[in-house]
Amino acid sequence: MKAHRIEGTVALVTGANRGIGRALTEALLSRGAKKVYAAARDVDTLRELRDERIVPLQLDVTNPDQVRAAATATGSSTRRGGRWRSTTSGPWIPT
Protein backbone atom coordinates (compact mmCIF):
# COMPACT_ATOMS: atom_id res chain seq x y z
CA MET A 1 0.00 0.00 0.00
CA LYS A 2 1.40 3.37 -1.01
CA ALA A 3 1.38 5.97 1.77
CA HIS A 4 0.09 9.44 0.94
CA ARG A 5 1.87 12.54 2.17
CA ILE A 6 -0.45 14.45 4.51
CA GLU A 7 1.64 17.51 5.32
CA GLY A 8 0.34 20.59 3.52
CA THR A 9 -2.77 18.89 2.09
CA VAL A 10 -6.41 19.98 2.27
CA ALA A 11 -9.03 17.43 3.30
CA LEU A 12 -12.76 17.15 3.83
CA VAL A 13 -13.89 14.68 6.49
CA THR A 14 -17.55 13.79 6.97
CA GLY A 15 -18.76 12.75 10.39
CA ALA A 16 -15.89 14.78 11.86
CA ASN A 17 -17.61 15.29 15.20
CA ARG A 18 -17.31 11.72 16.50
CA GLY A 19 -15.95 8.22 16.03
CA ILE A 20 -13.79 7.45 13.02
CA GLY A 21 -14.41 10.89 11.49
CA ARG A 22 -13.18 12.64 14.63
CA ALA A 23 -10.13 10.37 14.84
CA LEU A 24 -9.35 10.97 11.15
CA THR A 25 -9.68 14.75 11.59
CA GLU A 26 -7.31 14.71 14.57
CA ALA A 27 -4.84 12.47 12.71
CA LEU A 28 -4.81 14.75 9.67
CA LEU A 29 -4.13 17.77 11.86
CA SER A 30 -1.40 16.03 13.83
CA ARG A 31 0.30 15.02 10.58
CA GLY A 32 0.39 18.56 9.23
CA ALA A 33 -2.70 19.01 7.04
CA LYS A 34 -2.91 22.62 5.89
CA LYS A 35 -6.72 22.74 6.17
CA VAL A 36 -9.44 20.29 7.19
CA TYR A 37 -13.06 20.89 6.22
CA ALA A 38 -14.75 19.18 9.17
CA ALA A 39 -18.31 18.24 8.24
CA ALA A 40 -21.14 17.21 10.53
CA ARG A 41 -24.93 17.46 10.55
CA ASP A 42 -24.70 19.84 13.53
CA VAL A 43 -21.70 22.19 13.32
CA ASP A 44 -22.06 23.06 17.02
CA THR A 45 -20.73 19.56 17.80
CA LEU A 46 -17.42 20.56 16.18
CA ARG A 47 -16.60 23.29 18.72
CA GLU A 48 -14.32 21.00 20.72
CA LEU A 49 -11.99 20.69 17.71
CA ARG A 50 -10.13 23.93 18.31
CA ASP A 51 -7.62 24.46 15.58
CA GLU A 52 -7.31 27.37 13.16
CA ARG A 53 -6.90 24.90 10.28
CA ILE A 54 -10.44 23.53 10.75
CA VAL A 55 -13.28 24.88 8.61
CA PRO A 56 -16.60 23.61 10.00
CA LEU A 57 -19.24 22.62 7.45
CA GLN A 58 -22.84 21.61 8.00
CA LEU A 59 -23.33 18.47 5.97
CA ASP A 60 -25.88 15.68 5.95
CA VAL A 61 -24.59 13.33 3.26
CA THR A 62 -28.14 12.12 2.55
CA ASN A 63 -29.12 15.66 1.50
CA PRO A 64 -28.07 16.32 -2.13
CA ASP A 65 -28.28 20.10 -1.71
CA GLN A 66 -25.91 20.03 1.27
CA VAL A 67 -23.50 17.76 -0.61
CA ARG A 68 -23.45 20.21 -3.52
CA ALA A 69 -22.96 23.14 -1.13
CA ALA A 70 -20.02 21.36 0.52
CA ALA A 71 -18.51 20.66 -2.89
CA THR A 72 -18.86 24.34 -3.79
CA ALA A 73 -17.45 25.51 -0.44
CA THR A 74 -14.37 23.28 -0.76
CA GLY A 75 -14.13 23.57 -4.55
CA SER A 76 -10.75 24.98 -5.48
CA SER A 77 -9.01 23.68 -2.35
CA THR A 78 -9.90 20.03 -2.82
CA ARG A 79 -9.51 19.99 -6.61
CA ARG A 80 -5.83 20.85 -6.31
CA GLY A 81 -4.54 17.75 -4.61
CA GLY A 82 -6.93 17.72 -1.67
CA ARG A 83 -8.73 14.64 -0.39
CA TRP A 84 -12.39 13.83 0.22
CA ARG A 85 -12.81 11.11 2.85
CA SER A 86 -16.24 9.94 3.90
CA THR A 87 -16.75 8.01 7.10
CA THR A 88 -20.47 7.72 6.44
CA SER A 89 -22.51 5.38 4.28
CA GLY A 90 -24.42 8.09 2.46
CA PRO A 91 -24.87 8.20 -1.29
CA TRP A 92 -22.29 9.55 -3.70
CA ILE A 93 -23.80 12.52 -5.49
CA PRO A 94 -21.79 13.92 -8.40
CA THR A 95 -21.67 17.71 -8.54
N, C-alpha and C positions, 0 to 999 in steps of 0.2 A: 504494500500500500504506500503510495506516494504522499508524503506529508506536505501540507500547504503552509506557506509562510503567513503568519497572522499579523505580525508587526506592520503597522501602517495601513492596514486594510479597513474597509467599511463593511459592516454587516447589518442585516436585519434579522432579528430573532423573534419569532412568534411565541406566545406563551411565556414571555420573559419575566413574568411576575412570580413564577413558582416552578418547582420541580426541575425537570431537565432544561427547560427554557431559561430558568434563573441560573442554573449551574453553567449553562453554555454562555450566557451573557457575562457572568463573572470570569469565566475562563478566557473569553475573548479579551476582556479588559486587562486581565493580569498578564496576558501575552502580548500586549501592546497594540491592540486595535486602535485605529485613529478615531473611529466613530462607530457607535452601535445604536441602530434604531431598535429600541426595545418596545415591542408591541404586546398589548394586552387588551382584553375587552374593557377593562376599567383602568384607566391610566393612573388613578389615585393609588392603586396597588403597587405602582412602580416607585413611589416616593422613597422607599428604603434604599434604592440603588442610587446612591449619591456619588455621581461622577460627572464631571463636565463633558465627558465624551458621549454620554447617553442622551439620545433624543427620544422622548417618550411618544408613542403613537397609539391611538385608540384603534384597535383592529379586532374584529370578529371575522375569522377566516371563512365563516359560512355566509357572510354578507358580501355579495359581489361589489357593491358600491364602496364598501370600506376597503376591500382588496385593491380596487382601482385607485382609490385615494392614497393608499399606502404606496402603491407603485409610483404614483405621481410625486408624492412627497420625497421619496428616496431616489427617484429617477436618475439624475446624472451621477450621483454618488455610487450607486450600485452597478450601473452599466459599465463603469470604468474599473473593472477588476474587483468589485465588491462581491459579497456573498449573500444569498438569501438562504436561510435555514429555517425550516418549519418543524416545530416540535408538536404540531397538532395533526389531526387526521382530516382536516377540512379539504374541500375540493381545490383543485388547481384551476384558476381562472385566468386565462391569458388576457393581457391588457393591450 
